[in-house]
Amino acid sequence: MKGLAAVMVILALVSVAGAFEIMLEGYDGGNVTVRLISLENQNVSKEFTVQNSTLLIDNLENGTYHVIVDYKDLRYTANIVIPETESLTVNFEKTDDVSVIEADNIHYILNYDNSNGFFVVMEVLNLRNTGNKYFSGNFTKKLPEGVDHLFVDQQTLAQSGVYFENVTQGEDYIEIENLTVQPNGTFTLAFMYFTGADPVLIVDHPAKVLRVISPEFIKVQLPENFVQENTITNSEGVVYRVYRTDNVSSGSVFQLQAEVDQTQVSPTGTAQPGNSDSSGVNTTLLAGVALIGAGVAILAYSRFSKKGEEGEEEEEDTGGWEIKE
């Protein structure tokens, strides 16, 4: 029995870590609420409300936790591993300097609507706050001239976990009003539009990776620094070529010369812009939904690629699309 008791004491020492400390920078009074939720045992969670810049938590069981820190109108989230993580510093200072926002990757997806002779463009930007403070301000994405029937996927933006008040659309821009992104926080901006002119790609925030994706029936002339990375094929057998370039500076503008092989284009086209028809159906919205629906696999591919760039091994479901190196 004494031996069993000794083993139990040792196990208790192994399963319970020492103190875990949370330190707040930019604290100027008021309540701070901290929640720790075990990612291994849904029955284990702790919540604290303090009025201090430092919180010391004792006797926290070993394991992985999701940490949520709420202070005023800001929220910080992170995952920690106990006992490896002994402390966490959270900076609640703010900046409105938009230069801290950079792109992990940008995906420029080009298609064609044969029925109206429009190019159809979908852009997916995976963005990150690279600063050590919260970004809090307006974020603007410039668009080329002549954009028609712009459709912004606000659901994807909201699901990124960032906070914003509104998304406004102008003739040549998208603006996310009062966007808040935590330090090292990420968000995804996805949108679609039609254009009757040669496509133009505007990079107004530095990008680690830029990809241009188009079906084989569209021949796109790209600068020499773009190389073909691989191809992806949808369930209908349409092959998309993926071209890539790295470390693109802010302010870069690419004038794309695109030529369509009409013999390979479906007579109905890929999408059709327009207004509400006699049945009250908004065909513009349907066109956007159809393209985004068809682009789900490409969006999954963008997330898959993003994970690969961050060194993770987890793969993303590509919805039945095939990716070939």
C-alpha positions in Angstrom: 0.0 0.0 0.0 2.8 2.4 0.8 4.3 1.7 -2.7 1.0 2.5 -4.3 0.7 5.7 -2.3 4.1 6.8 -3.4 3.2 6.1 -7.0 0.0 8.2 -6.6 2.0 11.1 -5.2 4.5 11.0 -8.1 1.6 10.9 -10.6 0.0 13.9 -8.9 3.3 15.8 -9.2 3.5 15.0 -12.8 0.0 16.0 -13.7 0.0 19.3 -11.9 2.3 22.0 -13.0 3.7 25.0 -11.2 2.4 28.5 -11.5 1.4 30.0 -14.9 1.6 33.7 -15.2 -0.2 36.1 -17.6 1.2 39.6 -17.9 -0.6 42.5 -19.5 1.0 45.4 -21.3 -1.1 48.5 -21.9 -3.2 47.9 -18.9 -4.6 51.2 -17.4 -7.2 49.9 -15.0 -10.5 48.1 -15.1 -11.6 44.4 -15.2 -9.6 41.8 -17.0 -11.4 38.4 -17.7 -9.2 35.4 -18.3 -10.6 32.0 -19.4 -8.6 28.8 -19.8 -10.3 25.9 -21.6 -8.7 22.5 -21.8 -8.5 21.2 -25.4 -8.1 17.7 -24.0 -10.8 17.5 -21.4 -14.0 19.5 -22.1 -14.9 19.4 -18.4 -11.8 21.3 -17.4 -12.0 25.1 -17.6 -11.1 28.1 -15.4 -12.3 31.7 -15.4 -10.8 34.6 -13.5 -11.7 38.3 -13.3 -9.0 40.6 -11.9 -8.1 44.3 -11.8 -4.4 43.9 -12.2 -1.8 43.7 -14.9 -0.5 40.3 -13.7 -2.4 37.1 -13.0 -0.7 34.1 -11.3 -2.5 30.7 -11.7 -1.5 27.9 -9.5 -2.1 24.1 -9.8 -3.0 24.0 -13.4 -3.1 20.5 -14.7 -0.6 19.6 -17.5 -2.1 19.7 -21.0 -3.0 22.1 -23.9 -5.3 25.0 -23.2 -7.1 27.7 -25.2 -6.6 31.0 -23.5 -9.1 33.9 -23.9 -8.2 37.3 -22.4 -10.9 40.1 -22.5 -10.0 43.7 -21.7 -12.3 46.6 -22.5 -13.2 46.2 -26.2 -10.3 43.9 -27.0 -9.9 40.1 -27.0 -6.7 38.1 -27.2 -6.7 34.3 -27.9 -3.8 31.8 -27.9 -3.1 28.2 -27.2 -0.6 27.2 -24.5 0.9 23.9 -23.3 1.5 23.3 -19.6 4.1 22.8 -18.2 6.2 24.0 -21.2 4.5 27.4 -21.3 5.4 29.2 -18.0 4.2 32.7 -18.9 2.2 34.7 -21.5 2.6 38.4 -22.3 -0.4 40.1 -23.8 0.0 43.6 -25.3 -3.2 45.6 -25.3 -1.7 48.7 -26.8 -3.2 49.8 -30.2 -1.9 51.1 -33.5 -3.7 52.4 -36.6 -0.5 52.0 -38.7 -1.8 49.8 -41.5 1.7 48.9 -42.6 1.8 46.2 -39.9 -0.7 44.3 -42.1 1.0 41.9 -44.5 -0.1 39.0 -46.6 1.0 35.4 -45.8 -0.3 34.6 -49.3 -2.5 36.1 -52.0 -4.4 34.0 -54.5 -5.6 35.6 -57.7 -8.1 33.3 -59.5 -9.0 34.1 -63.1 -11.9 32.7 -65.0 -14.0 33.7 -68.0 -17.7 34.3 -68.8 -18.1 33.5 -72.4 -21.7 34.6 -72.7 -20.8 38.3 -72.0 -17.0 38.3 -72.7 -16.1 39.2 -69.2 -13.1 38.0 -67.2 -14.2 36.8 -63.7 -11.7 37.4 -60.9 -11.7 36.0 -57.4 -9.0 37.1 -55.0 -8.3 35.4 -51.6 -5.9 37.3 -49.3 -4.7 35.6 -46.1 -3.5 38.6 -44.1 -1.6 38.9 -40.8 -0.9 41.6 -38.2 2.9 41.5 -38.0 3.2 44.1 -35.2 3.3 43.6 -31.4 0.3 45.8 -30.9 -3.4 45.5 -31.8 -4.2 46.9 -35.2 -7.3 49.0 -34.8 -8.4 51.1 -37.8 -9.7 51.0 -41.4 -8.2 48.6 -43.9 -8.4 49.4 -47.6 -7.9 47.1 -50.6 -7.4 48.9 -53.9 -9.2 47.5 -57.0 -8.4 48.1 -60.7 -10.5 50.5 -62.7 -13.6 49.1 -64.5 -14.5 46.6 -61.8 -18.1 45.5 -62.2 -20.5 43.5 -59.9 -18.2 43.4 -56.9 -19.1 40.7 -54.4 -17.3 40.6 -51.0 -17.5 37.4 -48.9 -18.1 38.9 -45.5 -18.9 35.6 -44.0 -15.4 34.3 -44.5 -14.1 37.6 -43.0 -16.2 37.3 -39.9 -15.2 33.6 -39.5 -11.6 34.7 -39.4 -12.1 35.8 -35.8 -11.5 39.5 -36.3 -13.8 42.4 -35.4 -15.1 45.0 -37.8 -18.0 47.4 -38.0 -18.8 47.4 -41.7 -17.5 46.7 -45.2 -18.0 49.4 -47.8 -17.4 49.0 -51.5 -16.4 51.8 -53.9 -15.7 51.8 -57.6 -12.1 51.0 -57.0 -11.7 49.9 -53.4 -13.0 47.7 -50.6 -12.8 49.2 -47.1 -13.1 47.3 -43.8 -14.2 49.9 -41.2 -12.8 49.8 -37.6 -11.0 46.5 -38.1 -9.4 45.0 -35.0 -6.7 42.4 -35.3 -4.6 41.1 -32.4 -0.8 40.8 -32.6 0.1 38.0 -35.0 -3.6 37.6 -35.6 -4.8 36.5 -39.1 -7.8 37.2 -41.3 -9.0 36.3 -44.8 -10.5 38.7 -47.3 -12.2 37.0 -50.3 -14.0 38.9 -53.1 -15.1 38.5 -56.7 -15.7 40.8 -59.6 -16.2 41.0 -63.4 -14.0 43.0 -65.8 -14.2 43.6 -69.5 -10.6 44.8 -69.7 -7.3 43.0 -69.4 -7.0 41.8 -65.8 -4.9 44.0 -63.4 -3.5 42.6 -60.2 -2.8 45.2 -57.4 -0.7 44.3 -54.4 -1.1 47.0 -51.8 0.4 45.1 -48.8 3.6 43.1 -48.8 3.0 39.5 -49.7 5.2 36.5 -48.9 3.6 34.4 -51.6 1.5 35.5 -54.6 -0.3 32.9 -56.8 -2.1 33.4 -60.1 -4.5 30.5 -60.8 -6.3 30.2 -64.1 -7.8 27.4 -66.3 -5.8 26.1 -69.2 -8.1 27.7 -71.8 -6.9 31.1 -70.6 -3.3 31.8 -71.6 -1.9 34.4 -69.2 1.4 36.2 -69.8 3.2 36.7 -66.5 6.5 38.3 -65.6 9.6 36.1 -65.6 9.7 35.9 -61.8 6.5 33.8 -61.8 7.0 30.0 -62.1 4.4 27.3 -62.5 4.1 25.6 -59.1 1.6 22.9 -59.9 -1.9 22.2 -61.4 -5.3 21.5 -59.8 -8.2 19.7 -61.4 -11.8 20.0 -60.5 -14.4 17.2 -60.5 -15.4 18.1 -64.1 -11.9 17.7 -65.3 -11.0 21.4 -65.8 -7.3 21.9 -65.2 -6.1 25.1 -63.5 -2.5 26.1 -63.7 -1.0 27.6 -60.5 1.8 30.2 -60.9 3.8 31.5 -58.0 6.2 34.3 -57.1 7.6 35.2 -53.6 8.3 38.3 -51.6 6.1 40.8 -53.5 6.5 44.4 -52.3 3.7 46.8 -51.5 2.6 48.9 -54.4 3.3 46.3 -57.1 0.9 46.3 -60.0 0.8 43.5 -62.6 -0.8 44.2 -66.0 -1.9 40.7 -67.1 -2.3 39.9 -70.8 -4.8 37.1 -71.0 -6.0 35.3 -74.1 -9.0 33.0 -74.2 -9.1 29.9 -76.3 -12.7 30.1 -77.4 -12.7 26.4 -78.6 -12.3 25.2 -75.0 -14.9 27.5 -73.4 -18.3 26.3 -72.5 -21.0 28.2 -74.5 -22.8 29.1 -71.3 -19.7 30.6 -69.7 -18.7 30.3 -66.0 -20.9 33.0 -64.6 -23.2 35.8 -65.8 -23.5 39.3 -64.3 -26.9 41.0 -64.2 -29.7 42.3 -62.0 -32.8 40.8 -60.5 -34.8 38.9 -63.2 -38.6 38.6 -63.4 -38.6 36.0 -60.7 -36.9 38.3 -58.3 -33.7 36.3 -58.3 -30.5 38.4 -58.1 -28.4 36.9 -60.8 -25.4 39.0 -59.7 -25.5 37.4 -56.3 -26.0 33.9 -57.8 -23.0 34.5 -60.0 -20.9 35.4 -57.0 -22.2 32.4 -55.0 -21.6 30.1 -58.0 -18.1 31.2 -58.5 -17.3 31.1 -54.8 -18.9 27.7 -54.6 -16.8 26.5 -57.5 -13.8 28.1 -55.8 -14.3 26.4 -52.5 -11.6 23.8 -53.4 -9.3 26.6 -54.5 -9.9 28.4 -51.2 -9.2 25.1 -49.4 -6.0 24.9 -51.5 -5.1 28.4 -50.4 -5.5 27.3 -46.8 -3.6 24.1 -47.4 -0.8 26.1 -49.0 -0.8 28.6 -46.2 -0.3 25.7 -43.7 2.5 24.3 -45.7 4.3 27.7 -45.7 4.0 27.8 -41.9 5.6 24.4 -41.7 2.6 22.4 -40.5 1.9 18.9 -41.9 -1.8 18.9 -41.6 -3.6 18.7 -44.9 -6.9 20.4 -45.9 -9.8 18.8 -47.6 -9.9 20.0 -51.2 -13.4 19.0 -51.9 -12.5 16.3 -54.4 -10.2 18.5 -56.4 -6.8 17.0 -57.3 -3.6 18.9 -56.8 -0.6 17.8 -58.9 3.0 19.1 -58.3 
